[in-house]
Amino acid sequence: MSNLSVTRAVSARIPTEYGEFELVYYTNTSDNKAHLAFYMGDLSSGEDILVRLHSECLTGDIFGSLRCDCGEQLDRSLQVIAEEGCGVVVYLRQEGRGIGLLQKIHAYNLQDAGHDTVDANLLLGHQADERDYTIAVRILENLGIKSVRLITNNPLKISALEEQGIKVNERVELDNFVNPENSQYLTTKAQRMNHLLSLTNIPPSIANSDSHKPQSAD
């Protein structure tokens, strides 16, 4: 995707409970999806900007599903950016770690049958994680951002940015948003996907309570 380019189509002011953001709609030469930048403050320095790369999760972001921690991660990222007064959420339309909403729902059913979030994707013929962050890099470049403090627990996002020329000067840790429905999912992310999560923060009473509970595909 080295030849991929993005175009800033339109932007608008969006007042939120966390303050006023600017929403930017980008078109691109790779797909027909509406990837977005949602930013606050003055980005003109281009250095050490707070950034969250957030992949779309309809069930978590919109409906508040407890199968994952996506909605809480998005809310917390907006709060952290608002506290600083400057930063960007790049909202990528990569539902279900890139497999799409239909396949994600199929994956949920496999998880309910006892498979973890990684094996569910594999059983459907997908990779564990099919996301690509090239569009995010192009959006950051369009915004004039050269280095970031990345809000993430996922080391793949750090390497994806740095491999394409965006320097990650700091990782800003996200909380463990653990509940009885997602504790096994978080454990799988840490153990099988190398996410930087402290499993000691998951109370044993919660971790042991959902051995037959569903997990997330996000």
N, C-alpha and C positions, 0 to 999 in steps of 0.2 A: 504493500500500500504506500510505497514511497512517493508515488505521483499524486496521491490524494491531496485535494485542496478543499478549503471551506470558504464560504462567502457569507458575510454578515448581511442578512436579509432585512431585518427590522428589529427595533428594540423599543421597550416601553418601561415606564416607571411602575413598580409593583410595591405598594405599601403592605407590610406584614406585621405580625405581632412582635417581630424582632427588629423592626425598623424598615427603612425604605431601600429596596433593591432595584436593580435594573435587570430586566429579562431580555436576553438577546437570542434571536432565532437564527440558526445557521443552516444553510444548505451545504451540500457537499457532493463530490464527484464519485462517491462510493456507494451510497444507498439513498433511498427516498425517505429516510427517517428524519424527524425533527430533533436534532441534538441542540442543546441549549447551554447558555452560560447565564448564571444568576449571580450577580455581583453587587457588592456594596463598596463605596469609598473610592479613593483615588488610586488607580493602579499604575500611574504614569512612571513610577520608579522602576517597575518591572522586576524588582529584586525582593526576595524573601516574602512573597505574597502568600497568604494563607489560601490553600486550595484543597477542595474536596472533589475527587472524581467519584461520582455516584451513578451507579447503573440502575436504570429504572426497575422498580419493583411495585407493580400495581397493587398486589395484595398487601404489602407492608406499608408503602408510602401513602396509599389512598385509603385502604380499608382497615388499616391498623392490625393486620394479621400478627399473631404471636408466634407463628411458625418460624419467623426469622427476626433479625434485629435491624432490618433495613430502615424502617420508619423512624426508629429512635436514633439511628446513626445520622439520618438526614436532618432531623430536628436539632440534634446536638451540634452538628456542623454549622447550621445556620446561627445557632446561639453563640458559638465560639467566634464566628466571623463578626457577628453583631457586637460582641463584647470588645473586639479589637477595632471595629469601625471600618474594616477593610478586608476584602477577601472574595473568593469566587467558588461557587459550586458549579462544576461542569456536569450537566445532567445528560447522561448517555443512554440512548434507547437500546439497551442490551438486556432485555428482560430474561430472567432465569439464567444468569451467567452466560448469556448469548444464545440460548437455545429457543427463545421465544415463549410466549404465554401458553400456547397450546401444549407444547412439549413439557413446559414447567408443570402444568396441571397433571399431565400423565405421570411426571416424576413424583408429584405429591402422592398419587395413588400407590406407586411403588414404595415410597417411604412409609406409607401407612401399612404396607405389607411386611415391613421390617428391614428394608434396605436403607443404607445411609444416603446422604445427599450426593456423594460422589458416585457410588455404585448405581444409583437410580439413573443418573445421566448416562453412565456407561451402558447400562442395559437398554437404553433407548437409542444407542448407536451414536452418542455424542461424546465429546471430551468432557472431562470434569469441569473445565472452565474454558469457554470458547470466546471470551471477550478479547477485544483488541482496543488499544488505547491511542492509536494513531490519530483518530479524529480529535481526541482530547488534546493531544499535543498541538495539532493545527489550530485549535481554538485558543489555546494559551498563547501561541505565537501571534495570532491575530490580535489578541489583547495586549501584546507587547510584554508578556511575562517571560522572563529568562530563568529565574530561580524561584523555588517555592518552599514553603513549609507545608508538607503534605499531611492532611488529616486522614489517617488510614491505619488499619491493622494488617494490611495486605502487602507483603514485600514485593509481590509481582508488580504492583502499581509503581513502586519506587523504581525498580529496574526498568520498567517500560518507559518512564519519563526520561531517566538518565541516558538510556540507550539512544534516545532520539533528541538529545541536546538540551533538555530541561533539567537544570541542576536541582536536586532535592537537598536542601541544606539542613532540614530538620524533619523528623517524623512527629506529628502531633497525635498522641494516642487517643483512641476512642474508648469510652467506657465499655465494660462488659454489661450488655443489656440482657441479662439472663432471666429466664422464667421457666416454669416447668415444661412448657411446650417446646422451647428451643435449646435447652441445655445440651442435649446430645448433638444437635446440629453445630453448636459452637465448639463442642469437643472434637467433632469431625473436622471442622475448619482448622483447628489448631494442629491436630495429629496427622491429618492426611493432606492438608493444603498449606501447611506452614504459616498460617496466620499468627500474628504476634499477639496471642491472647494468653492471659495468665489463668490457667485452669484452676489454680488454687483459689481464685476468686469465686468459683462456682461452689456454692454450699453443697456438701454431700447429700443433704436431704432433698435438694432440687435435682442434682445430677442423677440420683438413683430413682427418682420418681417417675421418669418418663421413658423407660426402656421400650415401651410400646407406643410412644407418642409420635406424631408426625414430625418431620423435619422440613427445612426449607430448601428450595432449589436455587436460592439467590446467593 
